Amino acid sequence: MTTAQEPNPAAPPGPEVDCLVVGGGPVGLLTAVLLGGAGLRVSVVERWPERYPLPRACTIDHEALRILQSTGLMADHAHLFEASQGERGGYEFRNGDGELLQAIDWNRPAESGWANTNGFHQPDLEAALEQLAVATPGVRVHRGWTFQDLTQYPGGVSVQVARTDAPAEVVQARARWLIGADGANSAVRSRLGIDVGDSGFEADWLVVDYQPLAEEKWSAFVTQYCDPAQPATAVNSGPGRRRFEFMRRADTTVEELGRDSTAWRLMEPWGVTPETARLERHAVYTFRGRWAHTWREENVFLAGDAAHLMPPFLGQGLCSGLRDARALSWRLGMVHGGLAAPAVLDSYGPERVGHVREIIDEAVSAGRVICELDADRAAVRDARMREIARDPAATRKPPHPRLGEPSLTLASRGAEGRLAPQGRVGYDGRVGLFDDVVGGPWQLISRRGNPAALLDEEDLAWFRDLGGVVADLSDGGAVQDLDDAYARWFEEHDCEAFLARPDFYVYAAGDHTDVPRFVARLRQTLRPASATGGGR
């Protein structure tokens, strides 16, 4: 018997919902949770009747954890994530002789209140997200149903889905919006005929996940072995798990690379053998860098791998998909609630593609360094990187791009479109991360006084109707910046106040006295339907 806590694999989606999400992976499930929290009726259709039980994505960053925090998931599931550790930043490039060539600071203090980089086991995260989704009012998860077709009409979309195990059993559903979060081979993207850009990078790699049976000691969270004889990656993939990745050389077929005997042979130099480890999964993937040229066609949107692919060298694939979910869901929620005009949806694609393209470019650049197979060119590369590495300050920072343009931001000293901070604060007798203690999807924060004192009664009431919160972090303010996280951010960006959006990106930043302008311009930008004569 199916309970309220379990998706019913036999039940089709309802005849009419506010949003239909195609794809029940982490991005689709998170999107459904966020939309359900905003009051939408949501159906998730997933073609597989059961969750995939083996590892896939294994790295997640601070921003993604803050997004998960916003759903309440981190309160009971923070133990699923293991923070990066290691010398010189936790991410190392080494040559074939084991010599350190470059480091990336994955252990840096991060903006979002969580460890900068973390390992995790994707099946555990998916289980937690699905449990959260089916417990969210208005959200239904329908496993064992496959997207077949769609037809758009003014104000909505008609969707055709079929039983995966009985394709002749077809059901029609109608939704105001459809989100294609159905992976790299997205059927939704194909149905819309959306073209895909390509970075020109392509390489086959064997991915091997295992559970150590004996204690292992590694100097870094991630090590890239830039060895032209056999490029390889070693990474912490969550509590009690590790991963190796090995590039396919021209003298090895894909079939040969995919054998378990090949996995054991390639891991043996690191002491990983059938006696010291349990092989959990091995599979060959083709690493690519690609992106959809458009992320929206009328009432249909793309998110996650349906919208972008990147080599895994920076651990940003899933993180980017979770950003998509947050960026799209707050817009749809506000439009659905009559708090913003539909025009706010126009900036979703441009903002996200500009952001993710920079990450794809960085990942491809790292891949070209790692995947060099020519010994002479590798020697030149090593000499160049070795010279840079002699500088003790040469450790690089991971990429943290600003939003693409045009964006829903207000030009203000260059901080707009950058990630806003979250620190540990004290407020009203409580201590914790800001989002848990103070909360609010829209955050107006100042270090020079109470922002509310600068707003007229009408603008303050409007801002609070959005779910906005104001916070005074001045010396005598109601909120205490316990670890100076906000003080450091204000100094870095040369400002006194900022207004952050529900996806934690800065709408505007400047002087304390600029606060009324921030709110007035935001109000003008959102232009709710009720104020312009439009309707939902």
Secondary structure, 3 states (H helix, E strand, C coil): CCCCCCCCCCCCCCCEEEEEEECCCHHHHHHHHHHHHCCCCEEEEECCCCCCCCCCCCEEEHHHHHHHHHCCCHHHHHHHCEECCEHHHEEEEEECCCCEEEEEECCCCCCCCCCCEEECCHHHHHHHHHHHHHHCCCEEEEECEEEEEEEEECCEEEEEEEECCEEEEEEEEEEEEEEECCCCCCHHHHHHCCCEEEEEEEEEEEEEEEEECCCCCCCECEEEEECCCCCEEEEECCCCCEEEEEECCCCCCHHHHCCHHHHHHHHHHHCCCCCCEEEEEEEEEEEEEEEECCCEECCEEECHHHCEECCHHHCCHHHHHHHHHHHHHHHHHHHHCCCCCHHHHHHHHHHHHHHHHHHHHHHHHHHHHHCCCCHHHHHHHHHHHHHHHCCCCCCECCCCCCCCCCCCCCCCCCCCCCECCCCEEEECCEEEEHHHHCCCCCEEEECCCCHHHHCCHHHHHHHHHCCCEEEECCCCCCEEECCCHHHHHHHHHCCCEEEECCCCEEEEEECHHHHHHHHHHHHHHHCCHHHHCCCC
